[in-house]
Amino acid sequence: MQRPARLPAVLLVCLWGTQAAFGGGQTEPSSARDAYARALELESRGNPSAALALFWYAAGVTPRDADVQNHLGEALERIGALDAAIDAFRRALAERPAFRTAANNLILTLVKAGKGPEALERAHALVA
């Protein structure tokens, strides 16, 4: 049995979070790096929905940045958007194959998503 798609909920959280992340009426960050830095700050202050919105923005502007993709995946995993998180972790690893944190995150999220065989295969490859 498949779980319902969570993408509409993720988009709603991102839209709402963007408003909070930019302080309501403030302008958008001048760069993806600014958005990423602000997202890390918001996350550390306990505002994960606003952080998710900024991680999403930064990932869209810099899709080849492995760090941004990994953090986006972590934020998506926290809200239960496992398929989207898996995609972000895969993008991070495509850009930086030796990125151990992203590899571990991918394995754990695959398990949570019920994709144990792939998780086990990746775990064996990681330690080999």
All heavy atoms as an XYZ file, in Angstrom:
955
protein
N       0.839     -1.186      0.000
C       0.000      0.000      0.000
C       0.882      1.247      0.000
O       1.757      1.399      0.839
C      -0.890     -0.038      1.236
C      -1.807      1.126      1.357
S      -2.890      0.834      2.776
C      -3.541      2.421      2.958
N       0.636      2.133     -0.913
C       1.439      3.347     -1.013
C       0.854      4.439     -0.136
O      -0.354      4.521      0.063
C       1.484      3.852     -2.451
C       2.281      2.979     -3.367
C       2.372      3.618     -4.743
O       1.482      4.325     -5.176
N       3.470      3.346     -5.407
N       1.749      5.270      0.410
C       1.310      6.422      1.188
C       0.892      7.526      0.223
O       1.411      7.620     -0.880
C       2.445      6.926      2.075
C       2.774      5.977      3.188
C       3.744      6.612      4.169
N       4.794      7.373      3.552
C       5.977      6.880      3.188
N       6.251      5.636      3.354
N       6.894      7.651      2.650
N      -0.023      8.401      0.656
C      -0.421      9.510     -0.209
C       0.750     10.449     -0.445
O       1.632     10.590      0.389
C      -1.551     10.207      0.566
C      -1.424      9.738      1.977
C      -0.725      8.398      1.933
N       0.741     11.089     -1.578
C       1.806     12.046     -1.918
C       1.775     13.194     -0.928
O       0.724     13.695     -0.566
C       1.618     12.551     -3.335
N       2.959     13.631     -0.476
C       3.047     14.697      0.509
C       3.510     16.004     -0.107
O       3.666     16.990      0.586
C       4.021     14.289      1.615
C       3.709     12.961      2.230
C       3.250     12.905      3.593
N       3.398     14.034      4.443
C       3.501     13.923      5.737
N       3.554     12.757      6.288
N       3.569     14.987      6.501
N       3.720     16.020     -1.414
C       4.253     17.222     -2.047
C       3.355     18.439     -1.843
O       3.874     19.516     -1.535
C       4.515     16.974     -3.528
C       5.281     18.069     -4.236
C       6.609     18.356     -3.534
C       5.545     17.693     -5.666
N       2.013     18.348     -1.976
C       1.211     19.549     -1.733
C       1.411     20.115     -0.329
O       1.492     21.323     -0.155
C      -0.224     19.071     -1.943
C      -0.094     17.913     -2.882
C       1.206     17.243     -2.483
N       1.525     19.253      0.664
C       1.754     19.733      2.027
C       3.121     20.398      2.143
O       3.270     21.418      2.813
C       1.640     18.567      3.013
N       4.117     19.828      1.477
C       5.459     20.404      1.501
C       5.438     21.787      0.876
O       6.016     22.729      1.411
C       6.463     19.487      0.765
C       7.794     20.174      0.582
C       6.637     18.175      1.523
N       4.757     21.922     -0.243
C       4.687     23.224     -0.910
C       3.977     24.253     -0.049
O       4.398     25.413      0.030
C       4.003     23.089     -2.268
C       4.778     22.300     -3.308
C       3.954     22.147     -4.579
C       6.103     22.940     -3.616
N       2.917     23.832      0.622
C       2.195     24.743      1.505
C       3.087     25.216      2.644
O       3.136     26.411      2.952
C       0.943     24.055      2.062
C       0.065     24.905      2.971
C      -0.462     26.117      2.219
C      -1.069     24.075      3.512
N       3.828     24.289      3.253
C       4.754     24.652      4.325
C       5.806     25.615      3.800
O       6.154     26.598      4.461
C       5.411     23.394      4.930
C       6.581     23.762      5.819
C       4.387     22.592      5.708
N       6.319     25.354      2.606
C       7.351     26.227      2.029
C       6.815     27.620      1.758
O       7.487     28.606      2.030
C       7.913     25.613      0.754
S       8.991     24.228      1.104
N       5.614     27.712      1.223
C       5.041     29.033      0.955
C       4.814     29.807      2.242
O       5.130     30.981      2.348
C       3.737     28.891      0.177
C       3.871     28.420     -1.262
C       2.505     28.187     -1.875
C       4.657     29.420     -2.079
N       4.281     29.128      3.232
C       4.063     29.776      4.517
C       5.400     30.137      5.158
O       5.567     31.225      5.686
C       3.263     28.854      5.437
C       3.105     29.436      6.798
C       2.214     30.389      7.200
C       3.890     29.122      7.948
N       2.400     30.688      8.520
C       3.416     29.920      9.007
C       4.945     28.255      8.182
C       3.969     29.863     10.273
C       5.484     28.199      9.458
C       4.995     28.996     10.477
N       6.351     29.233      5.091
C       7.655     29.452      5.699
C       8.424     30.575      5.047
O       9.182     31.283      5.701
N       8.246     30.750      3.744
C       8.941     31.820      3.041
C       8.529     33.171      3.596
O       9.359     34.043      3.811
C       8.654     31.753      1.528
O       9.046     30.476      1.061
C       9.401     32.826      0.780
N       7.248     33.326      3.862
C       6.755     34.581      4.439
C       7.441     34.840      5.777
O       7.938     35.933      6.040
C       5.236     34.493      4.638
C       4.648     35.693      5.332
C       4.034     36.666      4.388
O       3.971     36.431      3.203
N       3.579     37.776      4.906
N       7.511     33.815      6.623
C       8.147     33.979      7.931
C       9.655     34.173      7.792
O      10.250     34.970      8.516
C       7.855     32.753      8.798
N      10.263     33.466      6.874
C      11.711     33.535      6.713
C      12.171     34.912      6.266
O      13.235     35.376      6.665
C      12.183     32.488      5.704
N      11.374     35.547      5.434
C      11.747     36.856      4.921
C      11.172     37.980      5.767
O      11.232     39.133      5.395
C      11.303     37.009      3.467
C      11.997     36.062      2.531
C      11.280     35.345      1.601
C      13.363     35.865      2.594
C      11.914     34.465      0.738
C      14.001     34.988      1.736
C      13.271     34.295      0.809
N      10.614     37.624      6.918
C      10.123     38.637      7.850
C       8.880     39.344      7.363
O       8.660     40.496      7.687
N       8.046     38.671      6.603
C       6.807     39.271      6.147
C       7.006     40.145      4.939
O       6.745     39.756      3.834
N       7.481     41.363      5.109
C       7.581     42.281      3.991
C       8.983     42.523      3.494
O       9.191     43.357      2.628
N       9.974     41.847      4.065
C      11.342     42.083      3.640
C      11.591     41.473      2.270
O      10.876     40.607      1.815
C      12.320     41.485      4.649
C      12.252     42.164      6.000
C      13.213     41.518      6.982
O      13.985     40.648      6.620
N      13.151     41.956      8.223
N      12.644     41.923      1.633
C      12.994     41.399      0.324
C      13.668     40.047      0.449
O      14.156     39.680      1.509
C      13.941     42.365     -0.416
O      15.124     42.512      0.360
C      13.292     43.715     -0.631
N      13.708     39.333     -0.659
C      14.355     38.033     -0.691
C      15.863     38.195     -0.517
O      16.414     39.262     -0.769
C      14.063     37.350     -2.030
C      12.623     36.930     -2.164
C      12.383     36.116     -3.409
O      13.332     35.599     -4.011
O      11.216     35.991     -3.778
N      16.529     37.129     -0.071
C      17.984     37.227      0.089
C      18.645     37.495     -1.254
O      18.123     37.133     -2.301
C      18.380     35.865      0.647
C      17.237     34.966      0.423
C      16.024     35.815      0.254
N      19.806     38.126     -1.197
C      20.472     38.525     -2.429
C      21.106     37.346     -3.154
O      21.428     37.456     -4.324
C      21.525     39.595     -2.134
O      22.497     39.072     -1.250
N      21.305     36.242     -2.481
C      21.916     35.102     -3.136
C      21.478     33.815     -2.467
O      20.938     33.825     -1.362
C      23.440     35.209     -3.083
O      23.892     34.960     -1.768
N      21.740     32.713     -3.149
C      21.448     31.412     -2.572
C      22.271     31.199     -1.309
O      21.794     30.595     -0.348
C      21.726     30.320     -3.601
N      23.505     31.701     -1.294
C      24.361     31.566     -0.106
C      23.731     32.286      1.076
O      23.758     31.799      2.199
C      25.745     32.161     -0.368
C      26.844     31.225     -0.668
C      27.043     30.133      0.348
N      27.220     28.916     -0.412
C      27.164     27.689      0.048
N      26.942     27.449      1.300
N      27.311     26.662     -0.714
N      23.172     33.489      0.837
C      22.495     34.226      1.902
C      21.288     33.443      2.417
O      21.051     33.364      3.620
C      22.028     35.596      1.418
C      23.166     36.555      1.134
O      24.298     36.315      1.603
O      22.921     37.548      0.417
N      20.529     32.884      1.483
C      19.354     32.093      1.866
C      19.770     30.882      2.684
O      19.144     30.550      3.697
C      18.584     31.656      0.619
N      20.826     30.224      2.256
C      21.332     29.042      2.961
C      21.794     29.409      4.367
O      21.453     28.739      5.347
C      22.456     28.412      2.141
C      23.076     27.187      2.760
C      22.340     26.026      2.939
C      24.410     27.192      3.143
C      22.916     24.897      3.499
C      24.999     26.066      3.696
C      24.244     24.924      3.876
O      24.817     23.809      4.434
N      22.542     30.492      4.483
C      23.028     30.932      5.797
C      21.858     31.296      6.705
O      21.844     30.949      7.894
C      23.977     32.121      5.640
N      20.879     31.974      6.146
C      19.688     32.353      6.934
C      18.919     31.108      7.350
O      18.411     31.028      8.473
C      18.811     33.299      6.113
C      17.544     33.716      6.807
C      17.797     34.843      7.792
N      16.504     35.308      8.288
C      16.201     35.383      9.569
N      17.091     35.098     10.479
N      15.014     35.782      9.945
N      18.825     30.123      6.473
C      18.129     28.875      6.800
C      18.811     28.159      7.958
O      18.144     27.667      8.872
C      18.069     27.967      5.572
N      20.133     28.107      7.932
C      20.875     27.473      9.029
C      20.612     28.203     10.349
O      20.426     27.578     11.395
C      22.369     27.449      8.718
C      22.808     26.535      7.576
C      24.292     26.744      7.268
C      22.514     25.074      7.888
N      20.581     29.529     10.264
C      20.305     30.329     11.457
C      18.895     30.062     11.988
O      18.704     29.853     13.197
C      20.470     31.812     11.128
C      20.136     32.737     12.269
C      20.113     34.199     11.862
O      20.644     34.544     10.789
O      19.539     34.989     12.617
N      17.911     30.071     11.092
C      16.527     29.833     11.503
C      16.353     28.439     12.100
O      15.650     28.260     13.090
C      15.581     30.022     10.320
C      15.381     31.461      9.871
C      14.708     31.509      8.510
C      14.576     32.227     10.909
N      17.017     27.476     11.492
C      16.942     26.103     11.983
C      17.521     26.007     13.402
O      16.939     25.373     14.280
C      17.694     25.188     11.022
C      17.458     23.717     11.259
C      18.092     22.893     10.161
O      19.316     23.001      9.952
O      17.358     22.134      9.518
N      18.641     26.666     13.628
C      19.269     26.623     14.948
C      18.426     27.343     15.997
O      18.535     27.052     17.182
C      20.677     27.222     14.903
O      20.621     28.623     14.755
N      17.590     28.260     15.561
C      16.714     29.001     16.482
C      15.349     28.336     16.647
O      14.457     28.911     17.264
C      16.528     30.429     15.999
C      17.782     31.243     16.108
C      17.544     32.650     15.704
N      18.768     33.423     15.863
C      18.815     34.724     15.779
N      17.732     35.413     15.538
N      19.963     35.342     15.931
N      15.174     27.170     16.043
C      13.930     26.430     16.236
C      12.796     26.816     15.313
O      11.625     26.666     15.669
N      13.109     27.306     14.124
C      12.075     27.652     13.150
C      12.260     26.788     11.900
O      12.687     27.283     10.855
C      12.142     29.144     12.812
C      10.909     29.631     12.077
O      10.115     28.833     11.579
N      10.740     30.937     12.006
N      11.946     25.491     11.999
C      12.229     24.588     10.887
C      11.407     24.850      9.626
O      11.894     24.626      8.528
C      11.937     23.204     11.459
C      10.984     23.444     12.577
C      11.345     24.793     13.135
N      10.178     25.344      9.754
C       9.388     25.578      8.541
C       9.951     26.739      7.728
O      10.007     26.673      6.498
C       7.907     25.807      8.872
O       7.756     26.890      9.747
N      10.398     27.791      8.388
C      11.019     28.903      7.667
C      12.348     28.459      7.074
O      12.690     28.840      5.949
C      11.209     30.095      8.595
N      13.095     27.635      7.822
C      14.366     27.116      7.307
C      14.122     26.266      6.072
O      14.856     26.385      5.084
C      15.084     26.311      8.389
N      13.099     25.425      6.099
C      12.788     24.581      4.947
C      12.528     25.424      3.706
O      13.034     25.129      2.627
C      11.584     23.688      5.236
C      11.035     22.889      4.057
C      12.081     21.970      3.453
C       9.796     22.114      4.472
N      11.767     26.488      3.878
C      11.471     27.357      2.735
C      12.755     27.920      2.122
O      12.907     27.963      0.900
C      10.548     28.489      3.165
N      13.693     28.324      2.965
C      14.940     28.896      2.456
C      15.866     27.829      1.885
O      16.552     28.070      0.898
C      15.636     29.697      3.549
C      14.954     31.027      3.866
C      15.567     31.660      5.102
C      15.035     31.966      2.684
N      15.896     26.641      2.500
C      16.677     25.545      1.917
C      16.132     25.218      0.528
O      16.886     25.000     -0.414
C      16.634     24.290      2.794
C      17.481     24.355      4.027
C      16.976     23.925      5.251
C      18.788     24.830      3.990
C      17.755     23.960      6.395
C      19.575     24.876      5.137
C      19.050     24.442      6.340
N      14.813     25.204      0.400
C      14.167     24.901     -0.880
C      14.548     25.949     -1.922
O      14.882     25.632     -3.058
C      12.652     24.856     -0.687
C      11.908     24.182     -1.787
C      11.715     24.635     -3.056
C      11.260     22.919     -1.730
N      10.978     23.747     -3.786
C      10.684     22.683     -2.987
C      11.094     21.974     -0.726
C       9.955     21.537     -3.272
C      10.369     20.841     -1.015
C       9.815     20.622     -2.280
N      14.501     27.219     -1.513
C      14.879     28.313     -2.401
C      16.343     28.168     -2.840
O      16.661     28.228     -4.026
C      14.653     29.654     -1.693
C      15.242     30.842     -2.422
C      14.575     31.418     -3.498
C      16.466     31.375     -2.036
C      15.119     32.504     -4.170
C      17.014     32.454     -2.708
C      16.338     33.012     -3.773
O      16.886     34.066     -4.442
N      17.237     27.973     -1.867
C      18.670     27.856     -2.170
C      18.940     26.654     -3.069
O      19.762     26.727     -3.985
C      19.479     27.751     -0.881
N      18.249     25.552     -2.827
C      18.443     24.351     -3.643
C      17.971     24.584     -5.077
O      18.564     24.063     -6.024
C      17.697     23.166     -3.031
N      16.933     25.379     -5.241
C      16.455     25.688     -6.586
C      17.410     26.574     -7.361
O      17.575     26.437     -8.569
N      18.065     27.475     -6.653
C      19.008     28.396     -7.288
C      20.362     27.727     -7.530
O      21.017     27.994     -8.533
C      19.166     29.675     -6.432
C      20.222     30.593     -7.000
C      17.830     30.411     -6.330
N      20.767     26.859     -6.608
C      22.065     26.172     -6.717
C      21.860     24.655     -6.600
O      22.256     24.046     -5.601
C      23.045     26.653     -5.626
O      22.458     26.398     -4.353
C      23.384     28.106     -5.773
N      21.265     24.051     -7.619
C      20.942     22.622     -7.531
C      22.154     21.703     -7.443
O      22.018     20.544     -7.077
C      20.139     22.358     -8.805
C      20.555     23.436     -9.747
C      20.876     24.631     -8.900
N      23.344     22.214     -7.739
C      24.548     21.376     -7.695
C      25.347     21.540     -6.411
O      26.440     21.010     -6.293
C      25.415     21.682     -8.909
C      24.643     21.394    -10.229
C      25.514     21.496    -11.384
N      26.497     20.419    -11.248
C      27.233     19.929    -12.201
N      27.116     20.417    -13.406
N      28.101     18.967    -11.995
N      24.800     22.235     -5.440
C      25.479     22.423     -4.155
C      25.088     21.275     -3.225
O      23.953     21.192     -2.744
C      25.086     23.768     -3.545
C      25.878     24.098     -2.292
O      26.048     23.211     -1.432
O      26.318     25.252     -2.172
N      26.033     20.393     -2.959
C      25.759     19.191     -2.170
C      25.337     19.522     -0.740
O      24.463     18.854     -0.175
C      26.978     18.282     -2.165
N      25.932     20.549     -0.145
C      25.567     20.910      1.226
C      24.119     21.387      1.307
O      23.377     20.999      2.210
C      26.505     21.994      1.768
C      27.923     21.487      1.959
O      28.097     20.380      2.505
O      28.859     22.199      1.540
N      23.733     22.224      0.367
C      22.362     22.723      0.342
C      21.393     21.559      0.128
O      20.370     21.454      0.818
C      22.184     23.801     -0.757
C      20.718     24.171     -0.929
C      23.022     25.032     -0.435
N      21.704     20.682     -0.812
C      20.825     19.543     -1.079
C      20.697     18.648      0.156
O      19.603     18.166      0.474
C      21.334     18.735     -2.273
C      21.253     19.456     -3.598
C      19.831     19.814     -4.003
O      18.875     19.146     -3.665
N      19.706     20.902     -4.748
N      21.796     18.430      0.855
C      21.746     17.590      2.050
C      20.872     18.221      3.134
O      20.046     17.544      3.740
C      23.156     17.325      2.582
C      23.130     16.404      3.770
O      22.729     15.249      3.679
N      23.545     16.919      4.914
N      21.050     19.519      3.367
C      20.224     20.182      4.376
C      18.754     20.211      3.971
O      17.870     20.070      4.818
C      20.742     21.597      4.661
C      21.811     21.621      5.689
N      23.148     21.659      5.362
C      21.762     21.575      7.032
C      23.863     21.647      6.466
N      23.048     21.590      7.494
N      18.496     20.404      2.686
C      17.114     20.344      2.212
C      16.537     18.957      2.507
O      15.422     18.835      3.009
C      17.036     20.641      0.711
C      15.651     20.454      0.073
C      14.614     21.377      0.706
C      15.741     20.671     -1.429
N      17.303     17.921      2.208
C      16.849     16.566      2.490
C      16.555     16.347      3.967
O      15.544     15.735      4.325
N      17.418     16.852      4.824
C      17.194     16.715      6.268
C      15.907     17.418      6.690
O      15.123     16.877      7.482
C      18.382     17.280      7.043
C      19.636     16.453      6.926
C      20.866     17.106      7.536
O      20.852     18.331      7.806
O      21.846     16.379      7.736
N      15.681     18.617      6.160
C      14.473     19.368      6.503
C      13.222     18.655      5.988
O      12.203     18.589      6.689
C      14.561     20.786      5.932
N      13.294     18.113      4.782
C      12.152     17.382      4.227
C      11.883     16.098      5.010
O      10.726     15.749      5.260
C      12.398     17.062      2.751
C      12.361     18.266      1.812
C      12.964     17.909      0.462
C      10.938     18.782      1.666
N      12.945     15.425      5.419
C      12.781     14.193      6.198
C      12.084     14.488      7.515
O      11.226     13.724      7.955
C      14.166     13.556      6.422
C      14.114     12.188      7.096
C      14.078     12.285      8.603
O      14.641     13.251      9.159
O      13.481     11.395      9.240
N      12.408     15.604      8.145
C      11.800     15.952      9.434
C      10.292     16.135      9.337
O       9.584     15.878     10.305
C      12.432     17.217     10.002
C      13.710     16.952     10.765
C      14.154     18.172     11.556
N      14.584     19.279     10.721
C      15.788     19.391     10.176
N      16.696     18.462     10.387
N      16.094     20.427      9.437
N       9.798     16.598      8.201
C       8.352     16.784      8.074
C       7.677     15.564      7.456
O       6.475     15.572      7.207
C       7.991     18.059      7.282
C       8.431     17.956      5.824
C       8.523     19.293      7.969
C       7.802     19.007      4.932
N       8.450     14.536      7.183
C       7.873     13.300      6.672
C       7.761     13.213      5.168
O       7.145     12.284      4.650
N       8.345     14.148      4.445
C       8.343     14.114      2.978
C       9.518     13.251      2.528
O      10.520     13.752      2.010
C       8.416     15.523      2.412
N       9.396     11.950      2.761
C      10.526     11.041      2.597
C      10.994     10.910      1.157
O      12.200     10.883      0.902
C      10.176      9.671      3.180
C       9.816      9.671      4.668
C       9.475      8.257      5.138
C      10.919     10.277      5.507
N      10.070     10.820      0.211
C      10.483     10.681     -1.197
C      11.241     11.918     -1.672
O      12.253     11.810     -2.366
C       9.279     10.400     -2.099
C       8.697      9.009     -1.867
O       9.444      8.118     -1.401
O       7.500      8.817     -2.153
N      10.763     13.090     -1.274
C      11.455     14.329     -1.650
C      12.821     14.400     -0.967
O      13.806     14.845     -1.568
C      10.605     15.540     -1.291
N      12.898     13.949      0.283
C      14.173     13.938      1.002
C      15.160     12.999      0.319
O      16.336     13.340      0.141
C      13.956     13.511      2.452
N      14.682     11.832     -0.081
C      15.537     10.868     -0.784
C      16.089     11.492     -2.057
O      17.279     11.371     -2.355
C      14.760      9.565     -1.068
C      14.557      8.791      0.239
C      15.480      8.711     -2.107
C      13.569      7.644      0.137
N      15.241     12.190     -2.794
C      15.697     12.853     -4.027
C      16.797     13.877     -3.715
O      17.790     13.967     -4.441
C      14.530     13.544     -4.735
C      13.554     12.571     -5.358
O      13.905     11.385     -5.540
O      12.420     12.998     -5.651
N      16.619     14.655     -2.654
C      17.625     15.668     -2.295
C      18.945     15.003     -1.897
O      20.017     15.461     -2.302
C      17.100     16.548     -1.161
N      18.873     13.935     -1.120
C      20.106     13.237     -0.728
C      20.797     12.634     -1.948
O      22.023     12.662     -2.051
C      19.820     12.145      0.308
C      19.326     12.668      1.629
C      18.250     12.078      2.266
C      19.935     13.756      2.244
C      17.793     12.541      3.487
C      19.481     14.245      3.461
C      18.397     13.629      4.089
N      20.019     12.122     -2.878
C      20.605     11.570     -4.116
C      21.313     12.666     -4.913
O      22.389     12.445     -5.469
C      19.538     10.905     -4.977
C      19.024      9.594     -4.431
C      17.990      9.011     -5.396
N      17.103      8.076     -4.770
C      17.268      6.763     -4.773
N      18.294      6.230     -5.376
N      16.395      5.984     -4.179
N      20.702     13.855     -4.980
C      21.342     14.976     -5.689
C      22.640     15.372     -5.002
O      23.643     15.664     -5.659
C      20.385     16.163     -5.792
C      19.296     15.985     -6.832
C      18.515     17.269     -7.086
N      17.844     17.773     -5.913
C      16.627     17.413     -5.508
N      15.940     16.519     -6.211
N      16.098     17.933     -4.427
N      22.636     15.385     -3.673
C      23.857     15.726     -2.930
C      24.959     14.722     -3.251
O      26.106     15.106     -3.502
C      23.574     15.750     -1.431
N      24.614     13.457     -3.277
C      25.611     12.418     -3.566
C      26.045     12.423     -5.026
O      27.188     12.062     -5.325
C      25.069     11.042     -3.171
C      25.009     10.809     -1.665
C      24.212      9.558     -1.351
C      26.409     10.738     -1.077
N      25.171     12.818     -5.918
C      25.555     12.913     -7.327
C      26.626     13.977     -7.519
O      27.523     13.833     -8.351
C      24.330     13.233     -8.190
N      26.549     15.037     -6.725
C      27.525     16.118     -6.818
C      28.800     15.826     -6.037
O      29.869     16.265     -6.413
C      26.911     17.438     -6.336
C      25.796     17.944     -7.224
C      26.211     18.073     -8.680
O      27.347     18.522     -8.959
O      25.399     17.722     -9.556
N      28.660     15.104     -4.926
C      29.822     14.787     -4.093
C      29.686     13.332     -3.619
O      29.175     13.074     -2.525
C      29.900     15.737     -2.902
C      31.241     15.639     -2.206
C      31.376     16.513     -0.959
N      30.735     17.808     -1.037
C      30.288     18.452      0.041
N      30.402     17.928      1.248
N      29.723     19.633     -0.083
N      30.135     12.380     -4.424
C      29.944     10.956     -4.105
C      30.517     10.513     -2.760
O      30.002      9.575     -2.149
C      30.642     10.232     -5.260
C      30.596     11.210     -6.382
C      30.739     12.562     -5.738
N      31.531     11.166     -2.260
C      32.134     10.769     -0.984
C      31.519     11.504      0.216
O      32.081     11.467      1.313
C      33.637     11.020     -1.028
N      30.391     12.143      0.045
C      29.718     12.912      1.096
C      29.045     11.934      2.059
O      27.923     11.522      1.883
C      28.697     13.851      0.456
C      28.140     14.922      1.345
C      27.286     15.875      0.797
C      28.434     15.018      2.698
C      26.752     16.880      1.569
C      27.899     16.016      3.487
C      27.049     16.947      2.922
N      29.784     11.562      3.092
C      29.345     10.507      4.011
C      28.055     10.877      4.758
O      27.198     10.024      4.980
C      30.457     10.172      4.989
C      30.214      8.882      5.720
C      31.535      8.333      6.234
N      31.339      7.042      6.849
C      31.593      5.895      6.243
N      32.044      5.885      5.019
N      31.404      4.761      6.875
N      27.912     12.113      5.159
C      26.698     12.520      5.866
C      25.474     12.327      4.982
O      24.454     11.797      5.429
C      26.803     13.991      6.321
O      27.938     14.123      7.181
C      25.561     14.429      7.071
N      25.566     12.754      3.729
C      24.444     12.574      2.805
C      24.186     11.095      2.550
O      23.028     10.674      2.450
C      24.711     13.306      1.495
N      25.242     10.292      2.458
C      25.074      8.846      2.257
C      24.349      8.223      3.442
O      23.417      7.417      3.265
C      26.427      8.186      2.039
N      24.752      8.594      4.650
C      24.080      8.082      5.850
C      22.628      8.534      5.902
O      21.735      7.751      6.231
C      24.816      8.535      7.110
C      26.134      7.836      7.298
O      26.358      6.746      6.782
N      27.034      8.467      8.034
N      22.395      9.810      5.593
C      21.024     10.331      5.585
C      20.162      9.589      4.571
O      19.004      9.268      4.854
C      21.022     11.828      5.274
C      21.511     12.660      6.435
O      21.473     12.244      7.585
N      21.979     13.859      6.132
N      20.729      9.328      3.405
C      19.983      8.605      2.380
C      19.618      7.208      2.873
O      18.472      6.771      2.739
C      20.780      8.526      1.074
C      20.138      7.714     -0.050
C      18.756      8.234     -0.418
C      21.057      7.702     -1.267
N      20.569      6.503      3.443
C      20.319      5.144      3.928
C      19.211      5.137      4.985
O      18.260      4.343      4.900
C      21.618      4.519      4.469
C      22.586      4.250      3.316
C      21.325      3.231      5.245
C      24.010      3.951      3.751
N      19.310      6.017      5.957
C      18.300      6.066      7.018
C      16.921      6.435      6.478
O      15.907      5.875      6.902
C      18.723      7.059      8.097
C      19.954      6.652      8.909
C      20.397      7.786      9.819
C      19.681      5.386      9.709
N      16.874      7.353      5.529
C      15.590      7.769      4.975
C      14.998      6.678      4.092
O      13.776      6.480      4.083
C      15.743      9.101      4.208
O      16.361     10.053      5.081
C      14.398      9.644      3.766
N      15.836      5.956      3.377
C      15.345      4.808      2.605
C      14.685      3.786      3.521
O      13.628      3.240      3.195
C      16.486      4.162      1.814
C      16.965      4.910      0.579
C      18.297      4.344      0.090
C      15.920      4.887     -0.523
N      15.295      3.530      4.670
C      14.705      2.589      5.637
C      13.348      3.105      6.099
O      12.356      2.365      6.114
C      15.652      2.358      6.832
C      14.956      1.576      7.936
C      16.911      1.635      6.381
N      13.283      4.382      6.477
C      12.017      4.969      6.934
C      10.944      4.908      5.855
O       9.764      4.803      6.161
C      12.222      6.421      7.349
C      12.978      6.583      8.635
C      13.139      8.057      8.973
C      13.956      8.243     10.223
N      14.120      9.663     10.561
N      11.359      4.997      4.601
C      10.417      4.974      3.481
C      10.037      3.556      3.073
O       9.302      3.371      2.106
C      11.004      5.732      2.291
N      10.555      2.571      3.787
C      10.219      1.188      3.477
C      10.997      0.608      2.320
O      10.562     -0.364      1.695
N      12.135      1.191      2.026
C      12.972      0.730      0.917
C      14.230      0.063      1.476
O      15.353      0.423      1.151
C      13.315      1.900     -0.005
C      12.071      2.542     -0.606
C      12.376      3.752     -1.441
C      11.071      4.343     -1.960
N      11.283      5.490     -2.794
N      13.998     -0.924      2.337
C      15.075     -1.609      3.024
C      16.123     -2.246      2.132
O      17.318     -2.109      2.398
N      15.714     -2.965      1.069
C      16.725     -3.598      0.228
C      17.723     -2.598     -0.375
O      18.930     -2.849     -0.379
C      15.904     -4.291     -0.851
C      14.587     -4.573     -0.194
C      14.358     -3.395      0.711
N      17.230     -1.466     -0.857
C      18.145     -0.465     -1.407
C      19.018      0.128     -0.299
O      20.214      0.359     -0.491
C      17.388      0.655     -2.126
C      18.332      1.663     -2.759
C      17.648      2.844     -3.427
O      16.409      2.857     -3.543
O      18.383      3.759     -3.832
N      18.430      0.354      0.876
C      19.192      0.890      1.998
C      20.309     -0.070      2.389
O      21.451      0.351      2.611
C      18.266      1.140      3.188
N      19.990     -1.353      2.440
C      20.988     -2.355      2.798
C      22.101     -2.417      1.760
O      23.283     -2.474      2.103
C      20.315     -3.723      2.948
C      21.168     -4.841      3.514
C      21.708     -4.486      4.884
C      20.353     -6.120      3.569
N      21.731     -2.368      0.492
C      22.719     -2.381     -0.591
C      23.656     -1.172     -0.476
O      24.876     -1.303     -0.593
C      21.987     -2.371     -1.932
C      22.887     -2.403     -3.139
C      22.067     -2.352     -4.426
O      21.049     -3.057     -4.529
O      22.456     -1.589     -5.311
N      23.082     -0.001     -0.227
C      23.897      1.200     -0.087
C      24.780      1.151      1.153
O      25.913      1.614      1.139
C      23.007      2.455     -0.068
C      22.458      2.796     -1.422
C      21.678      4.107     -1.372
N      21.320      4.538     -2.695
C      22.106      5.270     -3.483
N      23.290      5.668     -3.063
N      21.706      5.624     -4.685
N      24.268      0.592      2.247
C      25.052      0.482      3.469
C      26.244     -0.453      3.264
O      27.363     -0.137      3.698
C      24.173     -0.012      4.617
N      26.017     -1.564      2.578
C      27.120     -2.491      2.293
C      28.177     -1.802      1.415
O      29.378     -1.947      1.657
C      26.610     -3.753      1.606
C      25.954     -4.718      2.524
N      26.587     -5.274      3.613
C      24.693     -5.218      2.532
C      25.758     -6.080      4.240
N      24.587     -6.069      3.617
N      27.722     -1.062      0.421
C      28.654     -0.366     -0.469
C      29.440      0.713      0.287
O      30.623      0.939      0.016
C      27.902      0.250     -1.639
N      28.781      1.359      1.243
C      29.430      2.429      1.995
C      30.566      1.906      2.865
O      31.616      2.530      2.961
C      28.403      3.151      2.862
C      28.853      4.413      3.587
C      29.310      5.484      2.591
C      27.731      4.947      4.459
N      30.382      0.734      3.458
C      31.428      0.209      4.315
C      32.478     -0.595      3.551
O      33.548     -0.860      4.076
C      30.873     -0.671      5.476
C      30.275      0.179      6.544
C      29.908     -1.707      4.975
N      32.187     -0.934      2.305
C      33.130     -1.736      1.511
C      34.325     -0.932      1.044
O      34.440      0.209      1.069
C      32.424     -2.319      0.296
